[in-house]
Amino acid sequence: MTNIRTNLWKLYFYKFLGEFYLIIPILIPYYESNNLNSTQIFTIQAAYALSILVLEIPSGYLADVIGRKKTIILGAIFMPVGLAVYAFSHTFFYFILAEFIIAVANSMRSGSDSALIYDTLIQLKEESEYKKFEGRSFYYTRIGTALSSIIGGLFALIFLRLPFYINIATSSLMLPFALLLIEPERKKLEAANPLKDILRICRFSFTHPQLRLLILYAAMIMSTGIVGVWAYFLYYESIGISIGFFGLLFAIFQLASALGSWKAHALEKIIGEKKSFFILLFIAPTFALLGIFKTYLLIPLIFLNAFLWGFAFPLLMDYLNRLIKSEARATVLSVANMSGSLSFVILSPLFGKIVDSFSLATAFILIGIYSFVYGIIALTFILRRFQELREAEQADGSN
């Protein structure tokens, strides 16, 4: 039992390094220095999401069949390769290639790391504490991104490609932690017919009433959040903020997100399940107000959005995990991540096109309206379904 517990801190370090992106705060200026427009910028990010979309479920299934540790190791191998392609490229095509390789790396660990945490806690008989550990895990990833953002922004002032070179080295450190993980005891999927199994699990994910609603709602939160991450840099440019401050602003964004995930467990206990879900609706007006007003005074709204994004992740992951059996956990979580990627593939180029054709303000207002309408409809059905499930469980308990 003592040895299996070490998975938790090893995964914290692994995820910290996996999100230690020195390049994030300078990607928009980096693209622009290579003569890319907004449509191309958001298309590159959509290409990444499309790659995740294609790879997400097969990689999750692979993790359920061969083991989560092995796919996490593969993720650690591919990450520095993708960053190296980025570092030595100058064109739209090669940036897409770099994003594809990074997508392979992230798809290999996406779902696998959360599944390994949950199954580790099952073996320790502490699965009721999952939300706390997942929140802490998300917290460390955001801390990694925050620290790297400050450093990356400063390095970019010396040489715009320098953050890429250093990131190759830092991502290579993920491999030792991956190799030290211990695979928890569990029932593994039999890979007699992989395609049939994947289709069966996908069908289960989208026919299970509660699971389907949670997956679709999580997809909206994920896709709008990632679009926002890139759009905020355009907003900073529009109000005249220097690239030297991009890293600091992105670091504060990540720290706010980290705080949201860290406090998710405690905050939900205080305000309750229903109110926790409805708090996420405040994401919509933050987008709309950024579209209506162009001022430094609204930058705190960006940090509020980050807090809510961080708060959403452990909350939704906990509810998803409660509905999934261990042997298919990574695959179902990959289905959820795939749904978010599909949503982003559609939303990201559309957002970029609206920016180029109309304005950044128009794009922010429209994504705010979309988030609010989608959120209201989804939450109405989610809470109704969970109320029905709770009533059914109570009826079974009384019989």
MOHU-V379558 format. One record per run of one state. SS is the DSSP state (A for helix, B for strand, O for the rest). FROM is the first residue (numbers start at 1). LEN is the number of residues. If there is no record, write none. Layout:
ss=SS from=FROM len=LEN
ss=SS from=FROM len=LEN
This chain:
ss=O from=1 len=1
ss=A from=2 len=17
ss=O from=19 len=5
ss=A from=24 len=10
ss=O from=34 len=4
ss=A from=38 len=29
ss=O from=67 len=1
ss=A from=68 len=20
ss=O from=88 len=4
ss=A from=92 len=18
ss=O from=110 len=2
ss=A from=112 len=12
ss=O from=124 len=3
ss=A from=127 len=32
ss=O from=159 len=3
ss=A from=162 len=11
ss=O from=173 len=1
ss=A from=174 len=6
ss=O from=180 len=14
ss=A from=194 len=14
ss=O from=208 len=1
ss=A from=209 len=30
ss=O from=239 len=4
ss=A from=243 len=20
ss=O from=263 len=1
ss=A from=264 len=8
ss=O from=272 len=1
ss=A from=273 len=7
ss=O from=280 len=2
ss=A from=282 len=11
ss=O from=293 len=3
ss=A from=296 len=27
ss=O from=323 len=3
ss=A from=326 len=32
ss=O from=358 len=2
ss=A from=360 len=39
ss=O from=399 len=1
